[in-house]
Amino acid sequence: MYLSRAIYILVYVIGFTLPVRAEAPPNVVVSIPPLHSLAAALLEGVGEPTLLLEAGFSPHAYALKPSSARRLAKADLVFWAGPELETFLEKFLKALEAEKGGKVHALLHAPEIYRLKARASHKENAVPEEDGESEGSQEDRGGEMRIDPHFWLDPENALLAATVIANRLAEADPAREEIYRRNLTKLGLALRTLDSELTEKFRPIAGIPYLAFHDAYAYLDRRYSLGPSEAIAIDPEQRAGTRRLIELRKTIAKGGFRCLFHEPQFVSALVDRLAEGTDLRVDELDPLGSGFVPGPKLYFEMMRKNASHLARCLRPAGSG
């Protein structure tokens, strides 16, 4: 009797002294490596987000797999750029948002992000208005033009996107809000350091036109006064027309471009044909960070590698 009473008291005391088990962190799924990298930095010390798009694949030409659909359905939060980029996700995420509102976030369409319209040529690119919004962002609200979805290639936009992610994490997991805010501060400092570094690296090559495989670098051009760049094709899934290729050949022949950049996600014999018999330098740019280990460092590794390739290819002849 006395033993049973002692055991009861011991269990009662332990029940009040053991720490309360914290709830599991939110299950976060992110579509593409650069955005996943930002989310991973914010979740450091808490957990790891799931990367949806496999390394080396382009969101322009990807099909949603059943395993990916299951991950999305189980997620507490989903972050993607938006239907302008990940077209394979549009229908599924629209249905998921209708079922479980508030869990799906298209970062390209967050009010904090500045947007540029997709370009038919660099001359048609949007110019930011005095209030900080671009012409593209204003017209997009009426659905009258396509938006360039590669917004993360400007570190300023990357920080704005990270702020959106941190806010959504804090709302979903208020017990860990302090961690998310602390990680956001750390990430912001790293992004500002990167921005200063890139500003110095790009200064010697500012204003030198270059040719890219597809229209992905307007945000980079705008931030660092690069280019202006032109693209073989606006959409990498659509072949450039004959007229466009003739125009490009004429510009190349006149020395209008110093470099032509291809991308690792796409194999295109067109790049080699355009460069054949010319002085055009050929190098690689990657807006998605292929070849890097997914995680907090990927965004910075991607941006620094692209900067090195741009600086190397666009440097004046005979320099360094």
C-alpha positions as CSV (number, residue, x, y, z in Angstrom):
1,M,0.0,0.0,0.0
2,Y,2.7,2.4,1.0
3,L,4.8,1.4,-2.0
4,S,1.9,2.0,-4.4
5,R,1.3,5.4,-2.8
6,A,5.0,6.3,-3.2
7,I,5.0,5.4,-6.8
8,Y,1.9,7.5,-7.4
9,I,3.5,10.5,-5.8
10,L,6.7,10.0,-7.8
11,V,4.8,9.8,-11.1
12,Y,2.8,12.9,-10.1
13,V,6.0,14.9,-9.4
14,I,7.7,13.8,-12.6
15,G,4.7,14.7,-14.6
16,F,5.1,18.4,-13.4
17,T,8.9,18.6,-13.6
18,L,9.6,17.1,-17.1
19,P,9.9,19.7,-19.8
20,V,6.9,20.1,-22.1
21,R,7.6,18.6,-25.5
22,A,7.8,21.4,-28.1
23,E,5.7,21.0,-31.2
24,A,7.4,19.8,-34.3
25,P,8.6,22.6,-36.6
26,P,6.6,23.3,-39.7
27,N,7.0,21.0,-42.7
28,V,8.3,23.4,-45.4
29,V,8.5,22.6,-49.1
30,V,10.3,24.9,-51.5
31,S,10.2,24.6,-55.3
32,I,13.6,25.6,-56.6
33,P,17.2,25.6,-55.2
34,P,17.8,29.4,-54.8
35,L,14.5,29.9,-52.9
36,H,15.1,26.7,-50.9
37,S,18.5,28.1,-49.9
38,L,17.0,31.2,-48.4
39,A,14.4,29.1,-46.5
40,A,17.1,26.7,-45.3
41,A,19.1,29.6,-43.9
42,L,16.0,30.8,-42.0
43,L,15.3,27.3,-40.6
44,E,18.8,26.7,-39.3
45,G,18.6,25.4,-35.8
46,V,15.0,24.3,-36.4
47,G,14.8,21.9,-39.3
48,E,15.4,21.6,-43.0
49,P,13.0,22.5,-45.8
50,T,12.3,20.0,-48.6
51,L,13.5,20.9,-52.1
52,L,11.0,19.9,-54.7
53,L,12.9,20.4,-58.0
54,E,15.7,17.9,-58.5
55,A,19.1,19.4,-59.1
56,G,19.9,20.0,-62.8
57,F,16.3,20.2,-63.9
58,S,14.6,23.4,-65.2
59,P,11.2,24.4,-63.9
60,H,10.4,25.4,-67.4
61,A,10.3,21.8,-68.5
62,Y,9.4,19.7,-65.4
63,A,6.4,17.4,-64.7
64,L,5.0,17.0,-61.2
65,K,5.7,13.5,-59.9
66,P,3.3,11.6,-57.6
67,S,6.0,11.6,-54.8
68,S,6.3,15.4,-55.2
69,A,2.5,15.8,-55.0
70,R,2.4,13.9,-51.8
71,R,5.2,16.1,-50.3
72,L,3.2,19.2,-51.2
73,A,0.0,17.8,-49.8
74,K,1.6,17.1,-46.4
75,A,3.4,20.4,-46.2
76,D,2.5,23.1,-43.7
77,L,4.0,25.8,-45.9
78,V,4.9,25.8,-49.6
79,F,7.0,28.5,-51.2
80,W,7.4,28.8,-55.0
81,A,8.2,31.6,-57.4
82,G,4.8,31.5,-59.2
83,P,3.1,30.2,-62.3
84,E,5.3,32.3,-64.5
85,L,8.2,29.9,-63.7
86,E,6.9,26.6,-62.3
87,T,4.1,26.0,-64.6
88,F,4.0,22.4,-63.6
89,L,2.8,23.4,-60.2
90,E,0.1,25.8,-61.0
91,K,-2.9,23.6,-61.2
92,F,-2.0,21.5,-58.2
93,L,-1.1,24.4,-55.9
94,K,-4.2,26.3,-56.9
95,A,-6.3,23.3,-55.8
96,L,-4.2,22.9,-52.7
97,E,-4.6,26.5,-51.7
98,A,-8.4,26.3,-52.2
99,E,-8.4,23.3,-49.9
100,K,-6.0,24.6,-47.3
101,G,-5.8,28.4,-47.6
102,G,-2.7,30.2,-46.4
103,K,-0.2,27.5,-46.9
104,V,0.9,28.3,-50.4
105,H,3.0,31.4,-51.1
106,A,4.1,32.6,-54.6
107,L,7.0,34.8,-53.7
108,L,7.1,36.6,-57.1
109,H,3.7,38.0,-56.3
110,A,4.4,39.1,-52.7
111,P,3.9,42.9,-52.4
112,E,7.4,43.3,-51.1
113,I,9.0,42.0,-54.3
114,Y,9.8,44.4,-57.2
115,R,9.1,42.8,-60.6
116,L,10.3,43.4,-64.1
117,K,8.3,42.4,-67.2
118,A,9.6,39.7,-69.5
119,R,11.6,41.2,-72.4
120,A,11.2,40.8,-76.1
121,S,14.4,42.8,-76.2
122,H,16.3,44.9,-73.6
123,K,14.8,48.0,-75.0
124,E,11.3,46.9,-73.8
125,N,12.4,46.3,-70.2
126,A,10.5,48.0,-67.5
127,V,12.0,51.1,-65.8
128,P,11.2,51.4,-62.0
129,E,8.9,54.3,-61.1
130,E,9.7,56.9,-58.4
131,D,7.6,55.0,-55.9
132,G,9.9,52.0,-56.2
133,E,7.6,49.8,-58.2
134,S,8.4,48.8,-61.8
135,E,6.2,49.4,-64.8
136,G,6.0,45.6,-65.0
137,S,4.6,45.3,-61.5
138,Q,1.9,47.8,-62.1
139,E,0.7,46.3,-65.4
140,D,0.9,42.8,-64.1
141,R,-2.0,43.5,-61.6
142,G,-4.2,43.8,-64.7
143,G,-2.8,40.6,-66.2
144,E,-1.7,42.4,-69.3
145,M,1.9,41.2,-69.5
146,R,4.2,38.4,-68.5
147,I,6.5,39.0,-65.6
148,D,10.2,37.9,-65.6
149,P,10.2,35.3,-62.8
150,H,13.9,35.3,-62.0
151,F,13.6,37.9,-59.2
152,W,16.1,36.3,-56.8
153,L,19.1,37.2,-59.0
154,D,19.0,40.6,-57.3
155,P,20.2,40.2,-53.7
156,E,17.8,43.0,-52.6
157,N,14.9,40.9,-53.9
158,A,16.4,37.8,-52.2
159,L,16.3,39.6,-48.9
160,L,12.7,40.7,-49.4
161,A,11.7,37.2,-50.3
162,A,13.6,35.9,-47.2
163,T,11.6,38.4,-45.1
164,V,8.3,37.1,-46.5
165,I,9.4,33.5,-45.7
166,A,10.5,34.4,-42.1
167,N,7.1,36.1,-41.5
168,R,5.2,33.1,-42.7
169,L,7.4,30.8,-40.6
170,A,6.8,33.0,-37.5
171,E,3.0,32.9,-38.1
172,A,3.0,29.2,-38.5
173,D,5.4,28.5,-35.6
174,P,5.2,31.4,-33.1
175,A,7.2,29.5,-30.4
176,R,10.3,29.7,-32.6
177,E,9.7,33.3,-33.9
178,E,12.9,34.6,-32.2
179,I,15.0,32.0,-34.0
180,Y,13.5,32.9,-37.4
181,R,14.1,36.6,-36.7
182,R,17.6,36.0,-35.6
183,N,18.3,33.9,-38.7
184,L,16.8,36.6,-40.9
185,T,19.1,39.2,-39.4
186,K,22.1,37.0,-40.0
187,L,21.0,36.2,-43.6
188,G,20.4,39.9,-44.3
189,L,24.0,40.8,-43.2
190,A,25.3,38.1,-45.5
191,L,23.2,39.3,-48.4
192,R,24.4,42.9,-48.0
193,T,28.0,41.7,-47.9
194,L,27.4,39.7,-51.1
195,D,25.8,42.8,-52.7
196,S,28.8,44.9,-51.9
197,E,31.2,42.2,-53.2
198,L,29.3,41.9,-56.5
199,T,29.1,45.6,-56.9
200,E,32.9,45.8,-56.9
201,K,33.4,42.7,-59.1
202,F,31.0,44.0,-61.7
203,R,32.2,47.6,-61.9
204,P,34.9,46.9,-64.5
205,I,32.4,45.2,-66.9
206,A,29.4,47.5,-66.5
207,G,27.6,48.4,-69.7
208,I,29.2,45.6,-71.8
209,P,26.4,43.9,-73.8
210,Y,26.2,40.1,-73.7
211,L,24.0,37.4,-75.2
212,A,22.3,34.8,-73.0
213,F,20.5,31.6,-73.8
214,H,17.2,32.8,-72.4
215,D,15.9,35.9,-70.8
216,A,16.8,35.4,-67.2
217,Y,19.2,38.1,-66.2
218,A,17.3,41.4,-66.2
219,Y,17.3,41.7,-62.4
220,L,21.1,41.1,-62.4
221,D,21.6,43.6,-65.2
222,R,19.5,46.3,-63.4
223,R,21.1,45.9,-60.0
224,Y,24.7,46.1,-61.2
225,S,24.4,48.1,-64.5
226,L,25.4,45.1,-66.5
227,G,24.8,44.5,-70.2
228,P,22.2,45.2,-71.3
229,S,21.8,41.5,-72.0
230,E,19.8,40.0,-74.9
231,A,18.5,36.5,-75.1
232,I,18.4,34.0,-77.9
233,A,14.9,33.2,-76.8
234,I,12.6,34.6,-74.2
235,D,11.2,31.2,-73.3
236,P,13.8,28.4,-73.2
237,E,11.2,25.9,-74.3
238,Q,10.5,27.7,-77.5
239,R,13.0,27.8,-80.3
240,A,14.1,31.2,-81.6
241,G,12.6,32.0,-84.9
242,T,14.6,32.4,-88.1
243,R,14.3,36.2,-88.2
244,R,15.6,36.4,-84.6
245,L,18.6,34.3,-85.4
246,I,19.4,36.4,-88.5
247,E,19.3,39.5,-86.3
248,L,21.6,38.0,-83.8
249,R,24.1,36.8,-86.4
250,K,24.3,40.4,-87.8
251,T,24.8,41.9,-84.3
252,I,27.5,39.3,-83.5
253,A,29.3,39.9,-86.8
254,K,29.4,43.6,-85.9
255,G,30.9,42.9,-82.5
256,G,27.8,43.7,-80.7
257,F,28.4,41.1,-78.1
258,R,31.5,40.0,-76.3
259,C,30.1,36.8,-74.7
260,L,27.4,34.2,-75.2
261,F,26.3,32.4,-72.1
262,H,24.6,29.0,-72.2
263,E,22.9,27.2,-69.2
264,P,23.5,23.8,-67.7
265,Q,19.8,22.9,-67.7
266,F,19.6,23.1,-71.5
267,V,21.6,21.5,-74.2
268,S,21.4,23.6,-77.3
269,A,23.5,23.2,-80.5
270,L,22.3,26.6,-81.4
271,V,24.8,28.2,-79.0
272,D,27.7,26.5,-80.8
273,R,26.3,27.5,-84.2
274,L,25.9,31.1,-83.3
275,A,29.5,31.3,-82.0
276,E,31.1,29.3,-84.8
277,G,33.4,31.4,-86.9
278,T,33.2,34.5,-84.7
279,D,35.3,36.0,-81.9
280,L,32.4,35.5,-79.5
281,R,33.4,34.0,-76.2
282,V,31.2,31.2,-74.8
283,D,30.7,30.6,-71.1
284,E,28.1,29.4,-68.7
285,L,25.5,31.2,-66.4
286,D,23.2,29.3,-64.1
287,P,20.2,31.1,-62.5
288,L,19.2,28.0,-60.6
289,G,22.4,26.9,-58.8
290,S,22.8,23.5,-60.4
291,G,25.8,21.5,-59.2
292,F,25.8,22.9,-55.7
293,V,24.7,21.0,-52.6
294,P,21.2,22.3,-51.6
295,G,21.2,24.3,-48.4
296,P,21.9,27.7,-46.9
297,K,25.2,28.2,-48.9
298,L,23.8,27.5,-52.3
299,Y,22.4,30.9,-53.1
300,F,25.8,32.6,-52.3
301,E,27.8,30.0,-54.2
302,M,25.5,30.4,-57.2
303,M,25.7,34.2,-57.3
304,R,29.5,34.2,-56.8
305,K,30.0,31.6,-59.5
306,N,27.9,33.6,-62.0
307,A,29.7,36.7,-61.1
308,S,33.1,35.1,-61.7
309,H,31.9,33.7,-65.1
310,L,30.6,37.1,-66.2
311,A,33.8,38.9,-65.1
312,R,36.0,36.4,-66.8
313,C,34.1,36.4,-70.1
314,L,33.3,40.1,-70.4
315,R,36.8,41.3,-69.4
316,P,38.4,43.4,-72.1
317,A,40.9,41.6,-74.4
318,G,44.4,41.5,-72.9
319,S,43.3,42.2,-69.4
320,G,44.3,39.7,-66.7
